[in-house]
């Protein structure tokens, strides 16, 4: 199972179906992201696509010599844009591909608009997700049931297990099952001896993992610089050159990045040094002799390779240099050591001293201060000697905003002991205690990477056939009797790069097992804090709808929903609202079923 390959094959098929000749690729904002993470512009150019345009652009010229390949999400806005396009076509012929299901009424509206009969083909290609890595995907798109289209892209009709402690997991599982039953013809794939498995989890079962600093290359870039559809904004880096203000990191097209994705920061530093030395050896000498035609030919042949290597070196030296600056400026090695102690050890006396000491450090950033107190609150939630009130006072004295201080209690309400379905913190049974004891004897390779996400244990138990049905039941009467081979994990609330590393390692070390991980987003600390804001929004919304659903109809409810979003905008940020609207659609929350939430 390879989600990157699945999307690339869809895009290649679109382009090939249009036949030879010059083409324009017409996309929307979301499908632009879907395409850009798996293909570079130069790769697309090699397929005779010479122009890239947005369907909502008002300034496109008539180019009747071009064929138009339209790759769009079937939203109302896109369908309307396409209707206007077909009434006054700018290109000779249109090949239209929707990233998920379009209604018959919208197809009819498009057909009526095509008075000049320029549409050659209309198809649904189910690529409605962001393929981050071959084994990692993110929805990162507004709209319902994008995870359903991932199943179609991978050609899997799975059995479904879900996290029983999560209402949202159960709702999503039932929703996916309902769609599979309704669209059974789409899921008529070749049967395998062992059916694939979809495992639906809830972020609230492990609220600790998104709060930890990471030390592998891809994870550090996302945490400290922000990785958005393979792009990094470096415009705020001191002294940055114009051509490096935004850089692209893609494992598909960058060999150094692909080889260092999952290596730790120390190894990356060594590899950067080796890359520089290799570059210096291959760098053309200033006064290279070009005395013959063969000398000139050799120079021209080697120049593109040298130029590409030069760009790779400049990019990674800049990125690693900025990571190093931030690690030093924010004292992240010291912060991370305490985070790991909070997540993995059980020494309250040492933990509270170290957290208090760091909070009194004037160089500690507001984000890191809040994160440490959140980890302490989750770890020692029920401890008899908890100093949480004192730590909250420290945050206040440090000048941490009220919004961030309130999130400490919110994270406990979101992912605390009362909510969790699994034993995240301390093992209680004899087997688990023994495992932890022996792990302690063996030690760890790196003090900054002691932590393993809960997902590791969940998948390990699943593969060994020991995952409890009482905690992760099957949807329906059937269950797997054999060891699962194809496993698709979806986390409501978002996944992390630490969990992606777990999946990568399991895929390498478990022969015959193929795992793909996805979520509503890929978290870093900034996004995780926004998600907690989302959760507060969601809780208020559910309380309101629980009361008003008794007296309102669906139309009144929908009006209330949009009015609610407008009013709550004063208290939470745009990212939180985005997540809230996406997950509302994802889990089919409506007036008919709020009483069961």
TIPA-596798 format. One record per residue (C-alpha): x, y, z; residue in three letters. Coordinates in steps of 0.25 Angstrom, whole numbers, plus 5000, padded with zeros to 4 digits. Example, Ala and Ser with C-alpha at 12.3 -4.5 7.8 and 13.67 -1.06 7.14 Angstrom:
BEGIN
504949825031ALA
505549965029SER
//
This chain:
BEGIN
500050005000UNK
500650134995UNK
499750264996UNK
500750344988UNK
500750244977UNK
499250234977UNK
499150384975UNK
500250394964UNK
499550284956UNK
498250354956UNK
498950484951UNK
499750404941UNK
498450344936UNK
497750474934UNK
498850534926UNK
499050404917UNK
497550394915UNK
497550534908UNK
498450484897UNK
499650554891UNK
499750704890UNK
499950834898UNK
499050834911UNK
498650924922UNK
498450864936UNK
497250934943UNK
497150924958UNK
496550984970UNK
497251014983UNK
497150874989UNK
497450794977UNK
498650884975UNK
499250834988UNK
498850694985UNK
499650694972UNK
500850784977UNK
501250684988UNK
501450564978UNK
501950634965UNK
502850754963UNK
502550854952UNK
503750804943UNK
503150654944UNK
501750704939UNK
502450784928UNK
503050654923UNK
501650604921UNK
501250724911UNK
500550804922UNK
501050944919UNK
500151024927UNK
499551024941UNK
498351104945UNK
497251114956UNK
495851094952UNK
495451224960UNK
496451314953UNK
495751424946UNK
496951464937UNK
497151344928UNK
497351364913UNK
496651284902UNK
497651184897UNK
496851094887UNK
498151014884UNK
498150954898UNK
497450834903UNK
496850854917UNK
497050754928UNK
496150794940UNK
496450724953UNK
495450784963UNK
494750754976UNK
493250744973UNK
492850864982UNK
491750954979UNK
492751064976UNK
493550984967UNK
492350934959UNK
491851074957UNK
493251114952UNK
493251004943UNK
491851034938UNK
492251174934UNK
493551124928UNK
492751024919UNK
491851134914UNK
493051214909UNK
494151114907UNK
495551164907UNK
496151034902UNK
495850944891UNK
495450814899UNK
495150784913UNK
495550654921UNK
494850674934UNK
495250584947UNK
494650604960UNK
495350564973UNK
494150494979UNK
492650474976UNK
491850574969UNK
490350574969UNK
489450534956UNK
488850674957UNK
490150744956UNK
490550654944UNK
489250694938UNK
489550844940UNK
490950824934UNK
490350754922UNK
489350874920UNK
490450974920UNK
491250894910UNK
490550954898UNK
491850964889UNK
492050814892UNK
493550834897UNK
493450724908UNK
494150594904UNK
494150524917UNK
493550534931UNK
494050434942UNK
494250424957UNK
495650394961UNK
495750374976UNK
496950454981UNK
496350544991UNK
497450545001UNK
498950595003UNK
499950485001UNK
501050535011UNK
501950405011UNK
501650275004UNK
501150215017UNK
500550355023UNK
499350435018UNK
498550555023UNK
497150595019UNK
497550745022UNK
496250775013UNK
494950825017UNK
493750725014UNK
493250595018UNK
493750455016UNK
495050475010UNK
495550355017UNK
494550275009UNK
495250324996UNK
496550275001UNK
496050135002UNK
495550144987UNK
496950194983UNK
497650084990UNK
496549984985UNK
496249934999UNK
494949885004UNK
495249865019UNK
494749815031UNK
494549925042UNK
495049935056UNK
494850055065UNK
495250115078UNK
494050085087UNK
494350195097UNK
494150305086UNK
492750335081UNK
493350405069UNK
494150275065UNK
492850195066UNK
492150305057UNK
493150305047UNK
493250155046UNK
491750145044UNK
491750255034UNK
492850185026UNK
492150045027UNK
490850115022UNK
491550175010UNK
492250045006UNK
490949975007UNK
490250074999UNK
491350084988UNK
491649934988UNK
491949934973UNK
493050034975UNK
493649934985UNK
493549814977UNK
495049794977UNK
495849654976UNK
495649584989UNK
496949554997UNK
497149435006UNK
497249525018UNK
496349645017UNK
496949785019UNK
496649855033UNK
496249995035UNK
496550035050UNK
495950175054UNK
496550235067UNK
496350365074UNK
497450465077UNK
496850485091UNK
497450345095UNK
498850405094UNK
498950545096UNK
500350545100UNK
501050505087UNK
500650635080UNK
501250715091UNK
502650665090UNK
503850725083UNK
504350635072UNK
505750605067UNK
505650545054UNK
505850625041UNK
504450635036UNK
503750645049UNK
504750755054UNK
504450835041UNK
502950825043UNK
503050855058UNK
504050975057UNK
503851035043UNK
502450975039UNK
502350885027UNK
501150915018UNK
500950825006UNK
502450805006UNK
502750955006UNK
503551035017UNK
503351185019UNK
504751235022UNK
504451375020UNK
504651415035UNK
506051345036UNK
507051455038UNK
507951495026UNK
507151395017UNK
507451405002UNK
506251434993UNK
506351304986UNK
506251224999UNK
505051295005UNK
504151175002UNK
504751044999UNK
504150904996UNK
504550775003UNK
504050654996UNK
504550514998UNK
504050484984UNK
505050584977UNK
506150604988UNK
507050494990UNK
507750555003UNK
506350585009UNK
505850445006UNK
507150375012UNK
507050465025UNK
505550475028UNK
505550385040UNK
506950415045UNK
507250485058UNK
507850625058UNK
509250585061UNK
509250495049UNK
508750595040UNK
509850695044UNK
510850585041UNK
510150565027UNK
510150705024UNK
511650715026UNK
511850595017UNK
510850665006UNK
511750785007UNK
513050715005UNK
512450634993UNK
511950764987UNK
513350824988UNK
513950714981UNK
513050714970UNK
512950864969UNK
513550914955UNK
514850994957UNK
514851144955UNK
515851134943UNK
515451004937UNK
516050984924UNK
515150974912UNK
516150954901UNK
515350854892UNK
513950824888UNK
513950704897UNK
514350794909UNK
513150884906UNK
512250764904UNK
512650704917UNK
512450834924UNK
511050854918UNK
510650714922UNK
511150724936UNK
510550864939UNK
509150824941UNK
509550724951UNK
510450814958UNK
509350924958UNK
508350824965UNK
509450784975UNK
509750934978UNK
508250954981UNK
508150834989UNK
509350874998UNK
508851024999UNK
507450975003UNK
507850875014UNK
508950955020UNK
508051075021UNK
506950985028UNK
507850905037UNK
508551035041UNK
507151105045UNK
506750975052UNK
508050985060UNK
507851135063UNK
506451105069UNK
506950985077UNK
508051075083UNK
507151205085UNK
505951125091UNK
506951035099UNK
506150915093UNK
507050805097UNK
506850835112UNK
505350855110UNK
505250725102UNK
505950645113UNK
504950695123UNK
503850665114UNK
504350525112UNK
504450505127UNK
502950545129UNK
502550455118UNK
503350335121UNK
503750335136UNK
503050325149UNK
503850415158UNK
502950535163UNK
503950595172UNK
504950615160UNK
503950645150UNK
503250765158UNK
504650825161UNK
505150815147UNK
503850875142UNK
503850995152UNK
505351015149UNK
505051035134UNK
503851125136UNK
504751215144UNK
505751225132UNK
505451355125UNK
505851295111UNK
504751195111UNK
503751225101UNK
502251235104UNK
501951115095UNK
502951025102UNK
502551075116UNK
501051035113UNK
501450905107UNK
502250865119UNK
501150895129UNK
500150825120UNK
501050705120UNK
501150715135UNK
499650725137UNK
499350605128UNK
500450525135UNK
500150555149UNK
498650585148UNK
498250505160UNK
499550515168UNK
499350545183UNK
500550645183UNK
500150715170UNK
500750855169UNK
499850895157UNK
499251015163UNK
500651065167UNK
501151045152UNK
499951115147UNK
500351235156UNK
501751225150UNK
501151235136UNK
500351355140UNK
501651425146UNK
502351395133UNK
501351475125UNK
500751355118UNK
499351395111UNK
498051355118UNK
497651275106UNK
498851185107UNK
498751175122UNK
497351125120UNK
497751015110UNK
498450945122UNK
497150905128UNK
496550885114UNK
497650775110UNK
497350705123UNK
495850705120UNK
496150665105UNK
497150555108UNK
497150525123UNK
496950395130UNK
495450415130UNK
495350415115UNK
496450315111UNK
496050175107UNK
497550125108UNK
498550125119UNK
499450235114UNK
500250265126UNK
500550155136UNK
500450005133UNK
499449935143UNK
499549785139UNK
500749695142UNK
501149675128UNK
501249825125UNK
502049855137UNK
503049745134UNK
503149795119UNK
503449935125UNK
504449875135UNK
505249805124UNK
505149925115UNK
505850005126UNK
506949905128UNK
507249915113UNK
507250065114UNK
507050155102UNK
507850195090UNK
507650345092UNK
507050415105UNK
506250505095UNK
505550395088UNK
505150305100UNK
503650325097UNK
502850225089UNK
501450275084UNK
500250195089UNK
500050155074UNK
501250065075UNK
500649975086UNK
499249975079UNK
499849925066UNK
500749825072UNK
499549765079UNK
498749775067UNK
499849695058UNK
500049595069UNK
498549575070UNK
498449625084UNK
497649755083UNK
496449745092UNK
495149735085UNK
494549805098UNK
495349925095UNK
495449925080UNK
494149845075UNK
493849805060UNK
492749875053UNK
491849765050UNK
491849615053UNK
493049575046UNK
494549575051UNK
495949545046UNK
496449405050UNK
497749425043UNK
498849525045UNK
498549655038UNK
499349685026UNK
498849825020UNK
498449915032UNK
497950065030UNK
497950145042UNK
497150275043UNK
497250365055UNK
496150465057UNK
496850595062UNK
498150575054UNK
499350485054UNK
500850525057UNK
502150505050UNK
502650425062UNK
501450325060UNK
501850325045UNK
503250285049UNK
502650165057UNK
501850125045UNK
503050135036UNK
503850045046UNK
502749945047UNK
502649935032UNK
504149905031UNK
504249805043UNK
502949725041UNK
502949645028UNK
501649625021UNK
501049745029UNK
500649875021UNK
500249995029UNK
499750135025UNK
499450245035UNK
498550365033UNK
497850475041UNK
497050595039UNK
498350675040UNK
499850655043UNK
500050715057UNK
501150805062UNK
501050885075UNK
500451005069UNK
499350925062UNK
499150845074UNK
498850965083UNK
497851005072UNK
497250875073UNK
497050885087UNK
496351015084UNK
495550935074UNK
495150835085UNK
494650955094UNK
493751005082UNK
493250865079UNK
492850845094UNK
492050975094UNK
491450935081UNK
490950805086UNK
490450865099UNK
489650965091UNK
489050865081UNK
488750765092UNK
487750865098UNK
487250935085UNK
487050805077UNK
485850775085UNK
485150895079UNK
485750925066UNK
485650865052UNK
486850835043UNK
486750965036UNK
486751045049UNK
487950965054UNK
488750995041UNK
488551135043UNK
488951125057UNK
490251055053UNK
490751165044UNK
490251275054UNK
491051195065UNK
492351195056UNK
492251345054UNK
492051375069UNK
493151275074UNK
494151335065UNK
494451435075UNK
494951335085UNK
495751235076UNK
496551245064UNK
496351205049UNK
497051075050UNK
496151025061UNK
494951065054UNK
495450995041UNK
495650865049UNK
494350885056UNK
493550895042UNK
494350775036UNK
494050685048UNK
492650725049UNK
492450675034UNK
493350555036UNK
492550495047UNK
491150545042UNK
490750625054UNK
489350675052UNK
488050715059UNK
487550565058UNK
488550505067UNK
489150605077UNK
488450545088UNK
489350415087UNK
490650495087UNK
//
